[in-house]
Amino acid sequence: TATVAGGKFPLTATGSDVTGVPAALAVVGLAALVAVFAVRRAGRFAVAALLTLSGAGIVAAALTGVADGSALDEKAAATTGDTSATVQALSHTAWPYAAAAGGVLILLAGLLALRYGSRWPAMSGRYERGTDRPRRSARPVDPERPEEIWKALDRGEDPTGA
C-alpha cells in the first residue's frame, strides 16, 4: 500500500521491478551446470567456481530484494507523480523464497562440482578434429560402377578428376 498526500492506494511490483539479478544469475548458473560436464581439469574447476558464485549470488539477491522497499517507493513516485510517495504496508508472495531455494540448489551443485569434479569422467575427444589420425589414401574409382562413384563422393573425393 502506497501513501501519498491524497490518500492510500494498492501498488504491485514484480520481482524484476525490484531486481533482475536472480534471473540473470540463474541463466549463468544453468549454463555453468551444463558446461561443468563438458570441460576438463582447470576449466572444470573454473566453471564449478562460477556455478558456486552464481548460486550464492542468487540467494543473496533474492533475500536482499525481500527487504528492499526502494524499488516500490520509486514505482509509487512514478505512478503518482509525487516524489514523496512511499510504501507503508509491504507483503510478499513466496517467489523470492522460491528463488532463494533454487539458488541454494545451484550453490550446492557448485560445491559438489568443486569437491568431486576432478573425479568425474570427461567428455571423449573422439569427435574432436585433429591431425593425429592418418587419412586414408584414395582408392581408384571404377567409373563403370555407380556405387563406387557415390562412395568416392562420400569420402570427399572428386571421381571425375582421375
C-alpha positions as CSV (number, residue, x, y, z in Angstrom):
1,T,0.0,0.0,0.0
2,A,1.5,3.3,-1.1
3,T,0.7,6.5,0.8
4,V,0.6,9.9,-0.9
5,A,-0.8,13.3,0.0
6,G,-4.2,12.4,-1.4
7,G,-4.6,9.0,0.4
8,K,-3.6,5.4,0.0
9,F,-3.7,3.1,-3.0
10,P,-2.6,-0.5,-3.7
11,L,0.6,-1.0,-5.7
12,T,2.1,-4.2,-7.1
13,A,5.5,-4.9,-8.4
14,T,7.1,-7.9,-9.9
15,G,10.5,-9.4,-8.9
16,S,12.1,-7.9,-11.9
17,D,11.0,-4.5,-10.8
18,V,12.9,-5.0,-7.6
19,T,16.0,-6.6,-9.0
20,G,16.8,-8.6,-12.1
21,V,20.0,-10.2,-10.6
22,P,18.5,-13.5,-9.5
23,A,17.1,-14.2,-13.0
24,A,20.3,-13.3,-14.7
25,L,22.4,-15.4,-12.4
26,A,20.1,-18.3,-12.8
27,V,20.8,-18.3,-16.5
28,V,24.5,-18.2,-15.8
29,G,24.2,-20.9,-13.2
30,L,22.2,-23.2,-15.6
31,A,24.7,-22.7,-18.4
32,A,27.6,-23.4,-16.0
33,L,25.8,-26.5,-14.7
34,V,25.8,-27.9,-18.3
35,A,29.3,-26.7,-19.0
36,V,30.8,-28.3,-16.0
37,F,30.5,-31.7,-17.6
38,A,31.9,-30.6,-20.9
39,V,35.3,-29.2,-19.7
40,R,38.3,-30.8,-18.1
41,R,40.8,-30.1,-15.3
42,A,41.3,-26.4,-14.7
43,G,38.3,-25.5,-16.9
44,R,36.1,-27.7,-14.8
45,F,37.3,-26.0,-11.6
46,A,36.7,-22.5,-13.0
47,V,33.2,-23.4,-14.2
48,A,32.4,-25.1,-10.9
49,A,33.5,-21.9,-9.1
50,L,31.3,-19.8,-11.4
51,L,28.4,-22.2,-10.6
52,T,29.0,-21.8,-6.9
53,L,29.3,-18.0,-7.1
54,S,26.1,-17.7,-9.2
55,G,24.2,-19.8,-6.6
56,A,25.4,-17.7,-3.8
57,G,24.5,-14.5,-5.7
58,I,21.0,-15.7,-6.4
59,V,20.4,-16.4,-2.7
60,A,21.9,-13.1,-1.6
61,A,20.0,-11.1,-4.3
62,A,16.6,-12.8,-3.6
63,L,16.8,-12.4,0.1
64,T,18.1,-8.8,-0.1
65,G,15.2,-8.0,-2.5
66,V,12.7,-9.1,0.1
67,A,13.7,-6.4,2.4
68,D,14.3,-3.7,-0.2
69,G,11.4,-1.2,-0.5
70,S,13.2,1.4,-2.5
71,A,12.1,-0.1,-5.8
72,L,8.5,0.1,-4.7
73,D,9.0,3.7,-3.5
74,E,10.3,4.6,-6.9
75,K,7.3,2.9,-8.6
76,A,4.9,4.7,-6.3
77,A,6.6,8.0,-7.1
78,A,6.5,7.2,-10.8
79,T,2.8,6.1,-10.7
80,T,1.5,9.2,-8.8
81,G,4.0,11.8,-10.0
82,D,4.6,12.7,-6.3
83,T,8.3,12.1,-5.3
84,S,7.3,11.9,-1.6
85,A,5.1,8.8,-2.2
86,T,6.3,5.9,0.0
87,V,5.2,2.3,0.6
88,Q,3.8,1.8,4.0
89,A,2.5,-1.8,4.1
90,L,4.5,-4.4,2.2
91,S,3.6,-8.0,1.6
92,H,5.4,-10.7,-0.5
93,T,4.4,-13.8,-2.3
94,A,6.5,-16.9,-1.9
95,W,8.5,-16.3,-5.1
96,P,11.5,-14.6,-3.6
97,Y,11.9,-17.5,-1.2
98,A,11.5,-20.0,-4.2
99,A,14.2,-18.1,-6.0
100,A,16.5,-18.4,-2.9
101,A,15.8,-22.1,-2.7
102,G,16.7,-22.5,-6.3
103,G,19.9,-20.5,-5.6
104,V,20.7,-22.9,-2.7
105,L,20.4,-25.9,-5.1
106,I,22.7,-24.2,-7.6
107,L,25.1,-23.4,-4.8
108,L,25.1,-27.0,-3.6
109,A,25.7,-28.2,-7.2
110,G,28.7,-25.9,-7.5
111,L,30.1,-27.1,-4.2
112,L,29.7,-30.7,-5.2
113,A,31.4,-30.0,-8.5
114,L,34.3,-28.2,-6.8
115,R,34.7,-31.1,-4.4
116,Y,34.2,-34.1,-6.6
117,G,34.5,-32.7,-10.1
118,S,38.1,-33.8,-10.6
119,R,37.0,-37.4,-10.2
120,W,34.2,-37.2,-12.8
121,P,34.9,-38.6,-16.3
122,A,35.5,-36.1,-19.0
123,M,33.9,-36.0,-22.4
124,S,35.6,-38.0,-25.0
125,G,37.9,-36.4,-27.6
126,R,36.8,-38.9,-30.1
127,Y,34.9,-36.4,-32.3
128,E,37.4,-33.6,-32.0
129,R,39.3,-32.5,-35.1
130,G,42.9,-33.2,-35.1
131,T,45.9,-34.2,-37.3
132,D,46.9,-37.2,-35.2
133,R,44.8,-39.6,-37.2
134,P,46.2,-40.7,-40.6
135,R,43.9,-40.1,-43.5
136,R,43.1,-43.0,-45.8
137,S,44.6,-42.9,-49.2
138,A,42.2,-42.6,-52.1
139,R,41.3,-45.8,-53.8
140,P,41.0,-45.8,-57.5
141,V,37.4,-45.3,-58.6
142,D,36.0,-47.7,-61.1
143,P,33.9,-45.5,-63.4
144,E,31.8,-48.5,-64.5
145,R,30.4,-49.0,-61.0
146,P,28.0,-46.2,-59.9
147,E,28.2,-47.2,-56.2
148,E,32.0,-46.6,-56.3
149,I,31.4,-43.0,-57.6
150,W,28.9,-42.3,-54.8
151,K,31.3,-43.8,-52.2
152,A,34.1,-41.5,-53.6
153,L,31.8,-38.5,-53.2
154,D,31.0,-39.5,-49.6
155,R,34.8,-39.6,-48.9
156,G,35.2,-36.1,-50.3
157,E,37.0,-37.2,-53.5
158,D,36.3,-36.0,-57.0
159,P,35.6,-39.1,-59.0
160,T,35.8,-37.2,-62.3
161,G,39.3,-35.9,-61.7
162,A,41.1,-39.2,-62.0
